[in-house]
Amino acid sequence: MKMVHTEYSQKGAGHYSAGVISGNMLYVSGQVSVDPKTGKVPEGIKAETTQALENVELVLKAAGLTRNDVVMCHVYIPFANQWGDVNEAYANFFGEHKPARVVMYVEGLNEGNFHVEIEAMAEIK
């Protein structure tokens, strides 16, 4: 296994790597909607979703990959009524590329002052 970090990923206190390469896959740890440069959460669920996806992309880039290499995402949001806005931001980010996806509603997620967490798996070709 090879651990992948971004310039921002070492700031957290958690015991994990931003990404792990194993075989021909990159596993990206859950990325929340905190802007890594400012430490702030953008306002609105669409903006939060976009930021979380951009944080995933930072890990992809650190591993030499792009969003088009993503084969699967797990998306965690606290409320079902946010789904439409989350899906719109997700579709805008990925465009024509449509990785497999699971969406889970996690009741306590917003206690960390964010409303989205996204993990991803990407294929290394």
C-alpha positions as protocol buffer text, in pm:
chain_id: "A"
residue {
  index: 1
  type: MET
  ca { x: 0 y: 0 z: 0 }
}
residue {
  index: 2
  type: LYS
  ca { x: 105 y: 357 z: -65 }
}
residue {
  index: 3
  type: MET
  ca { x: -37 y: 645 z: 138 }
}
residue {
  index: 4
  type: VAL
  ca { x: -146 y: 961 z: -46 }
}
residue {
  index: 5
  type: HIS
  ca { x: -152 y: 1302 z: 115 }
}
residue {
  index: 6
  type: THR
  ca { x: -222 y: 1654 z: -4 }
}
residue {
  index: 7
  type: GLU
  ca { x: -64 y: 1969 z: 132 }
}
residue {
  index: 8
  type: TYR
  ca { x: -376 y: 2004 z: 348 }
}
residue {
  index: 9
  type: SER
  ca { x: -435 y: 1647 z: 461 }
}
residue {
  index: 10
  type: GLN
  ca { x: -176 y: 1649 z: 738 }
}
residue {
  index: 11
  type: LYS
  ca { x: -356 y: 1931 z: 924 }
}
residue {
  index: 12
  type: GLY
  ca { x: -625 y: 1702 z: 1062 }
}
residue {
  index: 13
  type: ALA
  ca { x: -578 y: 1518 z: 1388 }
}
residue {
  index: 14
  type: GLY
  ca { x: -741 y: 1195 z: 1270 }
}
residue {
  index: 15
  type: HIS
  ca { x: -548 y: 871 z: 1235 }
}
residue {
  index: 16
  type: TYR
  ca { x: -596 y: 813 z: 862 }
}
residue {
  index: 17
  type: SER
  ca { x: -451 y: 891 z: 521 }
}
residue {
  index: 18
  type: ALA
  ca { x: -630 y: 1114 z: 270 }
}
residue {
  index: 19
  type: GLY
  ca { x: -593 y: 831 z: 22 }
}
residue {
  index: 20
  type: VAL
  ca { x: -449 y: 483 z: -2 }
}
residue {
  index: 21
  type: ILE
  ca { x: -332 y: 314 z: -319 }
}
residue {
  index: 22
  type: SER
  ca { x: -369 y: -63 z: -314 }
}
residue {
  index: 23
  type: GLY
  ca { x: -324 y: -260 z: -633 }
}
residue {
  index: 24
  type: ASN
  ca { x: -472 y: -56 z: -915 }
}
residue {
  index: 25
  type: MET
  ca { x: -714 y: 139 z: -693 }
}
residue {
  index: 26
  type: LEU
  ca { x: -704 y: 464 z: -501 }
}
residue {
  index: 27
  type: TYR
  ca { x: -932 y: 478 z: -198 }
}
residue {
  index: 28
  type: VAL
  ca { x: -1007 y: 837 z: -97 }
}
residue {
  index: 29
  type: SER
  ca { x: -1106 y: 890 z: 266 }
}
residue {
  index: 30
  type: GLY
  ca { x: -1426 y: 1082 z: 333 }
}
residue {
  index: 31
  type: GLN
  ca { x: -1382 y: 1446 z: 238 }
}
residue {
  index: 32
  type: VAL
  ca { x: -1603 y: 1705 z: 402 }
}
residue {
  index: 33
  type: SER
  ca { x: -1700 y: 2048 z: 276 }
}
residue {
  index: 34
  type: VAL
  ca { x: -1439 y: 2250 z: 462 }
}
residue {
  index: 35
  type: ASP
  ca { x: -1233 y: 2474 z: 235 }
}
residue {
  index: 36
  type: PRO
  ca { x: -878 y: 2357 z: 309 }
}
residue {
  index: 37
  type: LYS
  ca { x: -731 y: 2703 z: 247 }
}
residue {
  index: 38
  type: THR
  ca { x: -964 y: 2898 z: 475 }
}
residue {
  index: 39
  type: GLY
  ca { x: -1093 y: 2631 z: 715 }
}
residue {
  index: 40
  type: LYS
  ca { x: -1448 y: 2752 z: 647 }
}
residue {
  index: 41
  type: VAL
  ca { x: -1755 y: 2570 z: 524 }
}
residue {
  index: 42
  type: PRO
  ca { x: -1924 y: 2734 z: 223 }
}
residue {
  index: 43
  type: GLU
  ca { x: -2286 y: 2836 z: 261 }
}
residue {
  index: 44
  type: GLY
  ca { x: -2556 y: 2619 z: 106 }
}
residue {
  index: 45
  type: ILE
  ca { x: -2574 y: 2250 z: 30 }
}
residue {
  index: 46
  type: LYS
  ca { x: -2476 y: 2289 z: -337 }
}
residue {
  index: 47
  type: ALA
  ca { x: -2164 y: 2485 z: -244 }
}
residue {
  index: 48
  type: GLU
  ca { x: -2081 y: 2232 z: 27 }
}
residue {
  index: 49
  type: THR
  ca { x: -2117 y: 1943 z: -217 }
}
residue {
  index: 50
  type: THR
  ca { x: -1893 y: 2116 z: -470 }
}
residue {
  index: 51
  type: GLN
  ca { x: -1630 y: 2184 z: -202 }
}
residue {
  index: 52
  type: ALA
  ca { x: -1634 y: 1823 z: -81 }
}
residue {
  index: 53
  type: LEU
  ca { x: -1587 y: 1705 z: -440 }
}
residue {
  index: 54
  type: GLU
  ca { x: -1304 y: 1953 z: -492 }
}
residue {
  index: 55
  type: ASN
  ca { x: -1142 y: 1810 z: -178 }
}
residue {
  index: 56
  type: VAL
  ca { x: -1175 y: 1461 z: -329 }
}
residue {
  index: 57
  type: GLU
  ca { x: -1011 y: 1599 z: -642 }
}
residue {
  index: 58
  type: LEU
  ca { x: -713 y: 1726 z: -440 }
}
residue {
  index: 59
  type: VAL
  ca { x: -645 y: 1368 z: -332 }
}
residue {
  index: 60
  type: LEU
  ca { x: -695 y: 1238 z: -685 }
}
residue {
  index: 61
  type: LYS
  ca { x: -445 y: 1491 z: -819 }
}
residue {
  index: 62
  type: ALA
  ca { x: -193 y: 1400 z: -547 }
}
residue {
  index: 63
  type: ALA
  ca { x: -212 y: 1043 z: -679 }
}
residue {
  index: 64
  type: GLY
  ca { x: -182 y: 1156 z: -1043 }
}
residue {
  index: 65
  type: LEU
  ca { x: -547 y: 1089 z: -1124 }
}
residue {
  index: 66
  type: THR
  ca { x: -848 y: 1291 z: -1239 }
}
residue {
  index: 67
  type: ARG
  ca { x: -1218 y: 1291 z: -1163 }
}
residue {
  index: 68
  type: ASN
  ca { x: -1270 y: 1076 z: -1473 }
}
residue {
  index: 69
  type: ASP
  ca { x: -1081 y: 793 z: -1300 }
}
residue {
  index: 70
  type: VAL
  ca { x: -1341 y: 774 z: -1021 }
}
residue {
  index: 71
  type: VAL
  ca { x: -1542 y: 452 z: -1037 }
}
residue {
  index: 72
  type: MET
  ca { x: -1747 y: 481 z: -716 }
}
residue {
  index: 73
  type: CYS
  ca { x: -1853 y: 745 z: -465 }
}
residue {
  index: 74
  type: HIS
  ca { x: -2025 y: 722 z: -129 }
}
residue {
  index: 75
  type: VAL
  ca { x: -2211 y: 1043 z: -47 }
}
residue {
  index: 76
  type: TYR
  ca { x: -2327 y: 1114 z: 308 }
}
residue {
  index: 77
  type: ILE
  ca { x: -2584 y: 1385 z: 380 }
}
residue {
  index: 78
  type: PRO
  ca { x: -2802 y: 1438 z: 689 }
}
residue {
  index: 79
  type: PHE
  ca { x: -3140 y: 1506 z: 527 }
}
residue {
  index: 80
  type: ALA
  ca { x: -3328 y: 1347 z: 235 }
}
residue {
  index: 81
  type: ASN
  ca { x: -3468 y: 1684 z: 130 }
}
residue {
  index: 82
  type: GLN
  ca { x: -3115 y: 1794 z: 32 }
}
residue {
  index: 83
  type: TRP
  ca { x: -3087 y: 1524 z: -232 }
}
residue {
  index: 84
  type: GLY
  ca { x: -3191 y: 1731 z: -537 }
}
residue {
  index: 85
  type: ASP
  ca { x: -2936 y: 2005 z: -473 }
}
residue {
  index: 86
  type: VAL
  ca { x: -2662 y: 1753 z: -391 }
}
residue {
  index: 87
  type: ASN
  ca { x: -2735 y: 1559 z: -710 }
}
residue {
  index: 88
  type: GLU
  ca { x: -2723 y: 1878 z: -918 }
}
residue {
  index: 89
  type: ALA
  ca { x: -2383 y: 1983 z: -780 }
}
residue {
  index: 90
  type: TYR
  ca { x: -2253 y: 1626 z: -821 }
}
residue {
  index: 91
  type: ALA
  ca { x: -2370 y: 1614 z: -1185 }
}
residue {
  index: 92
  type: ASN
  ca { x: -2212 y: 1954 z: -1255 }
}
residue {
  index: 93
  type: PHE
  ca { x: -1881 y: 1832 z: -1111 }
}
residue {
  index: 94
  type: PHE
  ca { x: -1864 y: 1502 z: -1300 }
}
residue {
  index: 95
  type: GLY
  ca { x: -2034 y: 1610 z: -1624 }
}
residue {
  index: 96
  type: GLU
  ca { x: -2075 y: 1318 z: -1864 }
}
residue {
  index: 97
  type: HIS
  ca { x: -1871 y: 1087 z: -1639 }
}
residue {
  index: 98
  type: LYS
  ca { x: -2107 y: 887 z: -1417 }
}
residue {
  index: 99
  type: PRO
  ca { x: -1931 y: 681 z: -1150 }
}
residue {
  index: 100
  type: ALA
  ca { x: -2131 y: 433 z: -946 }
}
residue {
  index: 101
  type: ARG
  ca { x: -2270 y: 598 z: -633 }
}
residue {
  index: 102
  type: VAL
  ca { x: -2433 y: 531 z: -299 }
}
residue {
  index: 103
  type: VAL
  ca { x: -2612 y: 805 z: -104 }
}
residue {
  index: 104
  type: MET
  ca { x: -2666 y: 759 z: 268 }
}
residue {
  index: 105
  type: TYR
  ca { x: -2856 y: 979 z: 511 }
}
residue {
  index: 106
  type: VAL
  ca { x: -2654 y: 1022 z: 831 }
}
residue {
  index: 107
  type: GLU
  ca { x: -2848 y: 1196 z: 1105 }
}
residue {
  index: 108
  type: GLY
  ca { x: -2558 y: 1340 z: 1307 }
}
residue {
  index: 109
  type: LEU
  ca { x: -2345 y: 1454 z: 1013 }
}
residue {
  index: 110
  type: ASN
  ca { x: -2431 y: 1823 z: 1046 }
}
residue {
  index: 111
  type: GLU
  ca { x: -2307 y: 1835 z: 1407 }
}
residue {
  index: 112
  type: GLY
  ca { x: -1961 y: 1902 z: 1263 }
}
residue {
  index: 113
  type: ASN
  ca { x: -2099 y: 2218 z: 1094 }
}
residue {
  index: 114
  type: PHE
  ca { x: -2096 y: 2056 z: 752 }
}
residue {
  index: 115
  type: HIS
  ca { x: -2367 y: 1873 z: 562 }
}
residue {
  index: 116
  type: VAL
  ca { x: -2175 y: 1661 z: 311 }
}
residue {
  index: 117
  type: GLU
  ca { x: -1903 y: 1398 z: 324 }
}
residue {
  index: 118
  type: ILE
  ca { x: -1786 y: 1214 z: 14 }
}
residue {
  index: 119
  type: GLU
  ca { x: -1550 y: 921 z: -23 }
}
residue {
  index: 120
  type: ALA
  ca { x: -1435 y: 786 z: -358 }
}
residue {
  index: 121
  type: MET
  ca { x: -1261 y: 497 z: -526 }
}
residue {
  index: 122
  type: ALA
  ca { x: -1063 y: 554 z: -844 }
}
residue {
  index: 123
  type: GLU
  ca { x: -896 y: 319 z: -1087 }
}
residue {
  index: 124
  type: ILE
  ca { x: -529 y: 358 z: -1167 }
}
residue {
  index: 125
  type: LYS
  ca { x: -467 y: 267 z: -1530 }
}
